[in-house]
Amino acid sequence: MDTFATAPMWAGFFVLVLGTLFVDIFVLGGRHAHRVSSREALGWTLTWMTLAALFGIALWWVVAEEAGHDAAYGKVLEFYTGYLIELSLSVDNMFVFAMIFSYFAVPPELQRRVLLLGVLGAILMRAAMILVGVWLISQFAWVLYVFGVFLVITGIKMLFMSRHAPNLSRNPIVRFLCAHMRITPEYQGERFFVRIDGLRYATPMFVVVLMVEATDLVFAVDSIPAIFAVTTDPFIVFTSNIFAIMGLRALYFLLANLAAHFHYLKYGLAIVLAFIGAKMLVEPWFHVPVHWSLGAVAMTLFVSVLLSQARTRRAAAARDQPGRSGTPRERETGNRRT
């Protein structure tokens, strides 16, 4: 695998991630079930974003020492672009987590533990997928075009299916578990399995964790190919992915209840995926610089958030207007009767 990173750089990154997880879990009480406050979530969100920013600065310094400023500039741009892509796609993942928690009525004090286990599983799954992806690209260059076609198709599907929420009751994992396992109707703390009258039962906690892991696997199928449009360096791909995943858990508790305020974000993500896929497909004839990609992704997300907020404000203003209660159809019917 072709990468500029040395063994000490890999080791330093793993020490950083494991050290931060240790502080979160064992020092600040993360291993105890508790409701995550907005203040705590904001603190950890800013912590991971700051660490990502500082990592980019450290990356520039290390690469500049070894290969010069131009090479350092290129690698840092790749890292920040990959991080932004992965973080934005993770936001969509976060809203699906919210639906899972709502469907299974996960108590607020258990949601943190579910996401912690989900993050740890996601790190292992994405590491394996990145290794496979890098190997495939190194052996078969045409795989990049397969990724490009896949991303374009996925983006188009997201544009036209963004209004369709998944029906969790028909999810094959849920149906299989309900058909083949005894599941307790109530949560049993953080336990996955319990014995009742000598029989072994799974708990809803077990089902929820499996659903979260499966969801992340599905989203990783989109996000991993997306970053290969920016770089095929496994160090950049892996580090940008991990920083985005680690920040997702805290970001969930900040934004999960605000899905209605990001109505157009899914459309923005669809455009981002289609753009990245198209970039991969036209690469032999037209090279899109990394800073163009970073600007395009950032601008698309920024505009989608602005439009979402404008829509939310218009809806709130319409509700506050006297005589505007009810649905548009009800108001139209009332006007006709008048």
C-alpha positions in Angstrom: 0.0 0.0 0.0 1.4 3.3 -1.1 1.4 5.8 1.8 3.7 8.5 3.1 3.0 7.6 6.7 5.7 5.9 8.8 5.2 3.4 11.5 5.6 6.0 14.2 2.8 8.1 12.6 0.4 5.2 12.6 1.3 4.4 16.2 0.9 8.1 17.2 -2.6 8.2 15.7 -3.7 5.0 17.5 -2.3 6.3 20.8 -4.3 9.6 20.3 -7.6 7.8 19.6 -7.2 5.2 22.3 -6.1 7.8 24.8 -9.1 10.0 24.1 -11.4 7.0 24.3 -9.8 6.0 27.6 -10.4 9.5 29.0 -14.0 9.4 27.8 -14.8 6.0 29.1 -12.8 5.6 32.3 -12.0 9.1 33.5 -15.1 11.2 32.7 -17.7 8.5 33.5 -18.5 7.4 30.0 -18.8 3.8 31.1 -21.7 4.6 33.4 -25.2 4.8 31.9 -26.4 8.3 32.0 -28.4 10.9 30.0 -26.0 12.9 27.9 -26.6 16.6 28.4 -26.3 19.2 25.6 -23.3 20.7 27.4 -21.5 17.4 27.5 -22.3 16.6 23.8 -21.1 20.1 22.8 -17.9 19.6 24.7 -17.1 16.3 23.0 -18.1 17.6 19.6 -15.8 20.5 19.9 -13.1 18.2 21.3 -13.1 15.9 18.3 -13.3 18.7 15.8 -10.4 20.5 17.5 -8.4 17.3 17.5 -9.1 16.8 13.8 -8.0 20.4 13.1 -4.8 20.0 15.2 -4.1 16.7 13.5 -4.2 18.4 10.1 -1.7 21.0 11.4 0.6 18.3 12.8 0.3 16.4 9.5 1.4 19.5 7.6 4.4 19.9 9.8 5.5 16.3 9.5 5.1 16.1 5.8 6.7 19.5 5.2 9.8 18.3 7.1 10.0 15.2 4.9 8.8 16.2 1.5 8.4 20.0 1.4 5.6 22.5 1.7 3.9 21.6 -1.5 3.5 17.9 -0.6 2.4 18.9 2.9 -0.3 21.3 1.5 -1.6 18.5 -0.7 -1.9 15.9 2.1 -3.5 18.3 4.5 -6.1 19.3 1.8 -6.8 15.6 1.2 -7.3 15.0 5.0 -9.6 18.0 5.5 -11.6 17.2 2.4 -11.9 13.5 3.4 -12.9 14.5 6.9 -15.6 16.9 5.7 -17.0 14.3 3.3 -17.1 11.6 6.0 -18.5 13.9 8.6 -21.3 15.1 6.4 -22.3 11.6 5.4 -22.2 10.6 9.0 -24.8 13.2 9.8 -27.3 11.3 7.6 -26.3 8.2 9.5 -27.1 10.0 12.7 -30.7 10.6 11.7 -31.2 6.9 11.0 -29.8 6.2 14.5 -32.5 8.6 15.9 -35.2 6.6 14.1 -33.8 3.3 15.5 -33.7 4.7 19.0 -37.3 6.0 18.7 -38.6 2.7 17.2 -37.1 0.6 19.9 -37.8 3.2 22.7 -34.2 3.2 23.8 -33.9 4.9 27.2 -31.8 8.1 27.0 -29.4 6.8 29.6 -28.6 3.8 27.4 -28.1 5.6 24.1 -24.6 6.6 24.9 -23.5 3.0 25.5 -25.2 1.9 22.3 -23.3 4.5 20.3 -20.0 3.7 22.0 -20.3 0.1 21.0 -21.4 1.2 17.6 -18.3 3.4 17.2 -16.0 0.6 18.3 -17.6 -1.8 15.8 -17.5 0.9 13.1 -13.8 1.4 13.5 -13.1 -2.3 13.0 -15.4 -2.6 10.1 -14.1 0.5 8.3 -10.5 -0.5 8.9 -11.2 -3.8 7.1 -13.1 -2.1 4.3 -10.4 0.5 3.8 -7.7 -2.3 3.6 -9.8 -4.2 1.1 -10.5 -1.0 -0.9 -6.9 0.1 -1.1 -5.8 -3.4 -2.1 -8.4 -3.6 -4.9 -7.4 -0.2 -6.2 -3.7 -1.2 -6.1 -4.4 -4.4 -8.0 -7.2 -3.2 -10.3 -7.2 0.5 -11.2 -10.6 0.2 -12.9 -12.2 -0.4 -9.5 -12.2 3.4 -9.1 -14.6 3.7 -12.0 -16.9 1.1 -10.5 -16.9 3.2 -7.3 -17.7 6.3 -9.4 -20.7 4.7 -11.1 -21.9 3.4 -7.7 -21.7 6.8 -6.1 -23.5 8.6 -9.0 -26.3 6.0 -8.8 -26.5 6.3 -5.0 -26.7 10.1 -5.2 -29.5 10.0 -7.8 -31.4 7.5 -5.7 -31.0 9.7 -2.6 -32.4 12.6 -4.6 -35.6 10.8 -5.4 -36.0 8.7 -2.3 -35.1 11.2 0.3 -38.7 11.4 1.5 -39.0 7.7 2.2 -38.2 6.8 5.8 -37.1 3.2 6.4 -39.7 0.8 7.7 -37.9 -0.8 10.6 -40.6 -3.3 11.3 -39.9 -4.9 7.9 -36.1 -4.8 8.4 -34.7 -8.3 7.6 -32.5 -8.2 10.7 -35.3 -7.3 13.0 -37.6 -9.9 11.4 -34.9 -12.6 11.7 -34.2 -11.9 15.3 -37.8 -11.8 16.3 -38.5 -15.1 14.5 -35.4 -17.0 15.9 -34.7 -15.6 19.3 -36.6 -15.0 22.5 -36.5 -11.2 23.2 -37.5 -9.6 26.5 -40.2 -6.9 26.2 -38.2 -4.6 28.5 -34.6 -3.4 28.7 -32.5 -5.1 31.3 -30.0 -2.3 31.8 -27.0 -2.7 29.6 -27.2 -6.4 29.4 -27.5 -8.2 26.0 -28.8 -11.5 27.4 -30.7 -12.6 30.5 -32.0 -15.9 31.9 -35.7 -16.1 32.8 -37.1 -19.3 34.2 -34.0 -21.1 32.9 -34.4 -19.9 29.4 -31.9 -17.5 27.7 -33.4 -14.3 26.3 -31.9 -11.6 24.2 -32.7 -8.0 25.3 -33.8 -5.1 23.1 -30.3 -3.7 23.8 -28.8 -6.5 21.8 -31.1 -5.9 18.9 -30.5 -2.2 18.9 -26.7 -2.6 18.8 -26.9 -5.0 15.9 -29.1 -2.5 14.0 -26.7 0.3 14.7 -23.8 -1.8 13.5 -25.7 -2.9 10.4 -26.7 0.7 9.6 -23.1 1.9 9.8 -22.0 -0.9 7.5 -24.5 0.2 4.9 -23.4 3.8 5.2 -19.8 2.8 5.0 -20.5 1.3 1.6 -21.2 4.8 0.4 -18.6 6.8 2.4 -15.5 4.6 1.9 -15.7 4.8 -2.0 -16.4 8.5 -1.7 -13.1 9.3 0.0 -11.2 7.3 -2.6 -12.1 10.0 -5.0 -10.0 12.4 -2.9 -7.0 10.1 -2.1 -6.0 6.5 -2.1 -3.5 7.0 0.7 -4.6 4.5 3.4 -3.4 6.8 6.2 -5.4 9.8 5.0 -8.5 7.6 4.3 -8.3 5.9 7.7 -7.6 8.9 9.9 -10.3 11.1 8.3 -12.8 8.3 8.7 -11.9 7.7 12.3 -12.1 11.4 13.3 -15.5 11.6 11.6 -16.8 8.5 13.4 -15.5 9.5 16.8 -17.2 12.8 16.5 -20.5 11.3 15.4 -21.4 10.0 18.8 -21.3 13.4 20.5 -22.8 15.1 17.4 -25.8 12.8 17.7 -26.8 14.2 21.1 -26.6 17.7 19.7 -28.5 17.3 16.5 -30.6 14.1 16.6 -33.8 15.9 17.6 -33.3 18.6 14.9 -33.8 16.4 11.9 -36.8 18.5 10.8 -34.5 21.5 10.7 -32.3 19.9 8.1 -34.9 19.1 5.5 -32.7 19.8 2.5 -29.5 18.3 3.9 -30.2 14.9 2.4 -30.5 16.5 -1.0 -27.2 18.2 -0.4 -25.6 14.9 0.5 -27.0 13.3 -2.6 -25.4 16.0 -4.8 -22.1 15.5 -2.9 -22.1 11.8 -3.7 -23.1 12.3 -7.3 -20.3 15.0 -7.7 -17.7 12.8 -6.1 -18.7 9.9 -8.3 -18.6 12.1 -11.4 -15.2 13.3 -10.4 -13.9 9.8 -10.3 -15.4 9.0 -13.8 -13.9 12.1 -15.5 -10.5 11.8 -13.9 -8.8 10.4 -17.1 -9.8 13.4 -19.1 -10.2 16.2 -16.5 -8.4 16.4 -13.1 -10.5 18.1 -10.4 -8.0 19.6 -7.9 -8.6 18.6 -4.3 -9.2 22.2 -3.2 -12.0 22.4 -5.8 -13.6 19.3 -4.3 -13.3 20.7 -0.8 -14.9 24.0 -1.9 -17.7 22.2 -3.8 -18.6 19.9 -0.9 -18.5 22.7 1.6 -20.6 25.0 -0.5 -23.2 22.3 -1.3 -23.6 21.5 2.4 -23.7 25.2 3.4 -26.4 26.0 0.9 -28.5 23.0 1.8 -28.3 24.0 5.5 -29.2 27.6 4.7 -32.2 26.5 2.6 -33.3 24.1 5.4 -33.2 26.9 7.9 -35.1 29.2 5.6 -37.8 26.5 5.2 -38.0 26.0 8.9 -38.5 29.8 9.5 -41.2 30.0 6.8 -43.0 27.1 8.3 -42.8 28.6 11.8 -44.1 32.0 10.5 -47.0 30.3 8.7 -48.0 28.5 11.9 -47.9 31.7 13.9 -50.2 33.6 11.5 -53.7 33.9 12.8 -56.3 31.9 10.9 -53.6 29.7 9.4 -54.0 26.6 11.6 -54.6 23.2 10.0 -53.2 21.7 6.9 -53.2 23.4 3.5 -56.0 21.1 2.4 -58.1 21.9 5.5 -57.6 25.6 4.9 -58.6 25.3 1.3 -61.7 23.4 2.2 -62.6 26.0 4.8 -62.2 28.8 2.3 -64.6 27.0 -0.2 -67.2 26.6 2.4 -67.0 30.3 3.3 
